[in-house]
Amino acid sequence: MKFSKPAVAALFAVSLISSGAAQAQFGGLGNALKKEAKKTKRKAEKRAVEEAEQAIDNALRGQKGKRIKIGSNSGGSSGSATLGTPSANLTSQTQCTGLALSNVTVGNLGEYTFQQGFSKEKRTGFINRRSGKVTGSCIAPSLQPQEILYFEVDEKKYKALDRGGDWTWQCVQSDNPGAGTTDYWTWNSDQYLSDSHMKLHCGNDQGVSDCATGSNGARASAYSADRKKRGKYGISFLARLNERSDARTEKLYCQYYNKRSGKSLVAFEYLSAPAR
């Protein structure tokens, strides 16, 4: 019969007490049991993260081959499906915080392959990466449906701007910003990508040399340590599909807005497409 480490530790404690040795060693044993409990908790939390990321991997593999159709069948005009630089009447409504955006990158969350010798395996990560350019202090590159914007900011300065619930994503229709914010989706988190998505496995087919080996958890820890060493915080946004029944292809202008200061960390335009 197999026993877990906490169970073995507990049985060891009972044997010490019954043998009379506990009187001299009980204090040290108590500390050992506490350390063992903490270690078990850390392992459980790490396992939960890896299981969640594996679930994402499985979900993406289940959707392999799915394509998004953009055109006359989506209900939008060909003009609305053209992305460029957001118009001045949109960007002029965004006041930037002035916090510098670095490592600006656009890509997708998807499956990639890595090779070790003859062995080939698949993982899920941030793929099809291309560098992005910021204009006007905080206007980021425009996004196609399901593309992801990633960038980094100074962690201390960024967190100093938030006293709790101050940040929110806001989007308006580019052709009709006066209609107010859209309600196509609700998402207030500043991170769509996990650290393991950013740190691809070495030997990957994406040509990403800043890589690591090991499990999702090990690679995530490597990326987190690198960011903290540089004093950076990573922010990522997904250009989500519109799941409403009356959805059409249209351009949205979005900003990550701070309700207390009235300024935005980043703004960009993206092509919203129906999820069908």
C-alpha positions as CSV (number, residue, x, y, z in Angstrom):
1,M,0.0,0.0,0.0
2,K,1.3,3.4,-0.9
3,F,1.2,6.4,1.5
4,S,1.5,10.1,0.6
5,K,4.4,12.0,2.1
6,P,2.2,13.8,4.7
7,A,0.8,10.4,5.8
8,V,4.3,9.0,6.2
9,A,5.3,12.0,8.2
10,A,2.2,11.6,10.5
11,L,2.9,7.9,11.1
12,F,6.5,8.8,12.0
13,A,5.2,11.3,14.5
14,V,3.0,8.7,16.2
15,S,5.9,6.2,16.4
16,L,8.1,8.9,18.1
17,I,5.4,9.6,20.7
18,S,4.8,6.0,21.5
19,S,8.5,5.2,21.9
20,G,9.1,8.0,24.4
21,A,11.5,9.9,22.2
22,A,8.9,12.6,21.5
23,Q,9.6,14.3,24.7
24,A,13.1,15.3,23.5
25,Q,12.3,15.7,19.8
26,F,8.7,16.9,19.6
27,G,9.6,20.6,18.9
28,G,11.8,19.6,16.0
29,L,9.2,17.1,14.7
30,G,6.5,19.8,14.7
31,N,8.7,22.1,12.6
32,A,9.4,19.2,10.2
33,L,5.7,18.5,9.8
34,K,5.0,22.1,9.1
35,K,7.7,22.2,6.4
36,E,6.4,19.0,4.9
37,A,2.9,20.5,4.8
38,K,4.1,23.7,3.1
39,K,6.1,21.6,0.5
40,T,3.0,19.5,-0.2
41,K,0.9,22.7,-0.7
42,R,3.5,24.2,-3.1
43,K,3.5,21.0,-5.1
44,A,-0.3,20.9,-5.3
45,E,-0.4,24.5,-6.5
46,K,2.2,23.8,-9.1
47,R,0.4,20.7,-10.3
48,A,-2.9,22.7,-10.5
49,V,-1.2,25.3,-12.8
50,E,0.2,22.6,-15.1
51,E,-3.1,20.8,-15.3
52,A,-4.9,24.1,-16.2
53,E,-2.3,24.8,-18.9
54,Q,-2.7,21.2,-20.2
55,A,-6.4,21.8,-20.4
56,I,-5.8,24.8,-22.7
57,D,-3.5,22.7,-24.8
58,N,-6.2,20.0,-25.2
59,A,-8.8,22.6,-26.0
60,L,-6.7,24.2,-28.7
61,R,-5.9,20.8,-30.2
62,G,-9.6,20.0,-30.3
63,Q,-10.2,23.2,-32.4
64,K,-7.3,22.5,-34.8
65,G,-8.3,23.3,-38.4
66,K,-11.0,25.8,-37.4
67,R,-11.0,28.9,-39.5
68,I,-12.6,32.3,-39.2
69,K,-14.3,33.6,-42.2
70,I,-14.2,37.3,-42.8
71,G,-16.0,38.8,-45.8
72,S,-19.5,39.2,-47.2
73,N,-20.9,36.4,-45.2
74,S,-19.9,38.1,-41.9
75,G,-22.2,41.1,-42.5
76,G,-19.4,43.7,-42.7
77,S,-18.3,45.7,-45.7
78,S,-14.9,45.2,-47.3
79,G,-14.0,48.6,-46.1
80,S,-14.7,47.7,-42.4
81,A,-12.3,44.7,-42.7
82,T,-9.3,46.9,-43.6
83,L,-7.0,47.7,-40.7
84,G,-4.5,50.5,-40.6
85,T,-3.7,53.3,-38.1
86,P,-6.7,54.4,-36.0
87,S,-8.1,57.7,-37.1
88,A,-7.2,60.9,-35.2
89,N,-10.7,61.4,-34.0
90,L,-10.3,58.1,-32.0
91,T,-6.7,58.5,-30.8
92,S,-7.4,62.1,-29.7
93,Q,-9.8,60.8,-27.1
94,T,-7.1,58.7,-25.4
95,Q,-4.9,60.4,-22.8
96,C,-1.8,58.3,-22.3
97,T,-0.4,57.6,-18.8
98,G,3.1,58.2,-20.2
99,L,4.3,54.8,-18.9
100,A,6.7,53.4,-21.5
101,L,5.7,50.2,-23.3
102,S,8.5,47.9,-24.2
103,N,8.9,44.5,-25.9
104,V,5.7,45.2,-27.9
105,T,4.8,42.0,-29.8
106,V,1.8,40.7,-31.8
107,G,1.1,37.0,-32.3
108,N,-1.3,34.1,-31.6
109,L,-1.8,31.5,-29.0
110,G,-1.4,28.2,-30.7
111,E,0.4,24.9,-31.0
112,Y,4.1,24.6,-31.9
113,T,6.5,21.8,-32.2
114,F,9.9,21.3,-30.6
115,Q,12.5,18.7,-31.3
116,Q,15.1,17.1,-29.1
117,G,17.2,14.7,-31.2
118,F,14.8,12.5,-33.0
119,S,12.0,13.2,-30.6
120,K,9.3,15.7,-31.6
121,E,6.6,17.0,-29.2
122,K,3.9,19.7,-29.2
123,R,3.1,22.5,-26.8
124,T,0.9,25.5,-26.7
125,G,2.5,29.0,-26.7
126,F,2.7,32.5,-28.1
127,I,3.5,31.8,-31.8
128,N,3.7,33.7,-35.1
129,R,5.4,36.6,-33.2
130,R,6.2,39.9,-34.8
131,S,7.6,43.1,-33.3
132,G,5.2,46.0,-32.9
133,K,5.7,49.8,-32.9
134,V,4.0,52.2,-30.5
135,T,3.0,55.7,-31.8
136,G,2.0,58.7,-29.8
137,S,3.2,57.3,-26.5
138,C,0.6,54.5,-26.1
139,I,-1.1,53.7,-29.4
140,A,-0.2,50.0,-30.2
141,P,-0.4,48.1,-33.5
142,S,-3.8,47.1,-34.8
143,L,-5.0,43.5,-34.4
144,Q,-6.7,40.9,-36.6
145,P,-9.3,38.6,-35.0
146,Q,-7.8,36.4,-32.3
147,E,-4.4,38.0,-32.5
148,I,-2.8,38.9,-29.2
149,L,-1.0,42.1,-28.2
150,Y,1.8,41.6,-25.6
151,F,3.9,44.3,-24.0
152,E,5.9,45.1,-20.8
153,V,5.9,48.0,-18.4
154,D,7.8,49.0,-15.3
155,E,6.2,46.8,-12.6
156,K,6.5,49.2,-9.7
157,K,5.2,52.2,-11.7
158,Y,2.3,50.3,-13.1
159,K,1.2,48.8,-9.8
160,A,1.5,52.3,-8.2
161,L,-1.3,53.4,-10.6
162,D,-3.8,50.9,-9.2
163,R,-5.4,51.1,-5.8
164,G,-7.7,48.2,-6.6
165,G,-10.1,47.9,-9.5
166,D,-8.9,51.1,-11.2
167,W,-8.1,49.5,-14.6
168,T,-10.7,48.4,-17.1
169,W,-10.8,47.6,-20.8
170,Q,-13.0,49.9,-22.9
171,C,-14.0,49.4,-26.5
172,V,-16.1,51.5,-28.9
173,Q,-17.2,51.0,-32.5
174,S,-14.6,52.8,-34.6
175,D,-17.3,54.1,-37.0
176,N,-19.5,55.3,-34.2
177,P,-17.6,56.0,-31.0
178,G,-20.3,58.3,-29.7
179,A,-22.6,55.3,-29.1
180,G,-20.5,54.4,-26.0
181,T,-18.7,51.3,-25.0
182,T,-19.6,47.9,-26.5
183,D,-20.8,45.0,-24.4
184,Y,-19.6,42.2,-26.7
185,W,-17.5,40.7,-23.9
186,T,-16.4,41.4,-20.4
187,W,-12.7,41.1,-19.6
188,N,-10.8,43.1,-17.0
189,S,-7.7,41.0,-16.5
190,D,-4.4,42.5,-17.8
191,Q,-3.0,39.1,-18.6
192,Y,-4.3,36.7,-21.3
193,L,-1.1,34.8,-21.8
194,S,0.7,32.8,-19.1
195,D,4.4,32.9,-18.5
196,S,4.8,29.4,-20.0
197,H,3.2,30.6,-23.2
198,M,5.9,33.3,-23.5
199,K,8.8,31.0,-22.7
200,L,8.7,28.4,-25.5
201,H,10.5,25.1,-25.3
202,C,14.0,25.1,-26.8
203,G,14.3,23.5,-30.2
204,N,10.9,25.1,-31.2
205,D,9.8,25.6,-34.8
206,Q,9.1,29.3,-34.2
207,G,12.8,30.4,-34.3
208,V,12.5,31.8,-30.7
209,S,15.9,31.5,-29.2
210,D,15.0,33.0,-25.8
211,C,13.7,29.6,-24.6
212,A,13.8,27.0,-21.8
213,T,13.4,23.3,-21.3
214,G,11.2,21.3,-19.0
215,S,7.6,21.3,-18.0
216,N,5.1,24.2,-18.4
217,G,5.7,25.1,-14.8
218,A,9.5,25.1,-15.1
219,R,9.4,27.3,-18.2
220,A,6.9,29.7,-16.6
221,S,9.2,30.1,-13.5
222,A,12.1,30.8,-15.8
223,Y,10.2,33.6,-17.6
224,S,8.8,35.0,-14.4
225,A,12.3,35.2,-12.9
226,D,13.6,36.9,-16.0
227,R,10.9,39.6,-15.9
228,K,11.3,40.2,-12.2
229,K,15.1,40.6,-12.7
230,R,14.4,43.3,-15.3
231,G,11.7,44.9,-13.1
232,K,9.0,44.3,-15.8
233,Y,5.4,43.3,-15.8
234,G,3.8,41.6,-18.8
235,I,0.4,42.6,-20.2
236,S,-1.5,40.8,-22.9
237,F,-4.8,41.3,-24.7
238,L,-6.7,38.9,-27.0
239,A,-8.7,40.3,-30.0
240,R,-11.8,38.3,-29.0
241,L,-14.5,37.1,-31.3
242,N,-18.1,38.5,-30.9
243,E,-20.4,35.7,-29.8
244,R,-23.6,37.6,-30.1
245,S,-26.2,36.4,-32.6
246,D,-26.2,39.7,-34.4
247,A,-22.4,40.0,-34.6
248,R,-20.8,41.4,-37.7
249,T,-17.3,42.2,-38.8
250,E,-16.4,45.7,-37.6
251,K,-13.5,47.7,-36.2
252,L,-13.3,48.4,-32.5
253,Y,-11.1,51.0,-30.8
254,C,-10.0,49.9,-27.4
255,Q,-8.1,51.3,-24.5
256,Y,-6.9,50.1,-21.1
257,Y,-8.4,52.9,-19.0
258,N,-7.6,53.9,-15.4
259,K,-10.8,55.2,-13.8
260,R,-9.0,57.1,-11.1
261,S,-6.6,59.1,-13.3
262,G,-8.7,59.3,-16.4
263,K,-5.7,58.1,-18.5
264,S,-5.0,55.0,-20.5
265,L,-2.0,52.7,-20.5
266,V,-2.4,51.5,-24.1
267,A,-4.9,51.9,-26.9
268,F,-5.3,50.2,-30.3
269,E,-7.8,49.2,-33.0
270,Y,-8.8,45.6,-33.7
271,L,-11.1,43.8,-36.1
272,S,-14.0,42.2,-34.3
273,A,-15.4,39.1,-36.1
274,P,-18.4,36.9,-35.4
275,A,-17.7,33.6,-33.6
276,R,-19.4,31.4,-36.2
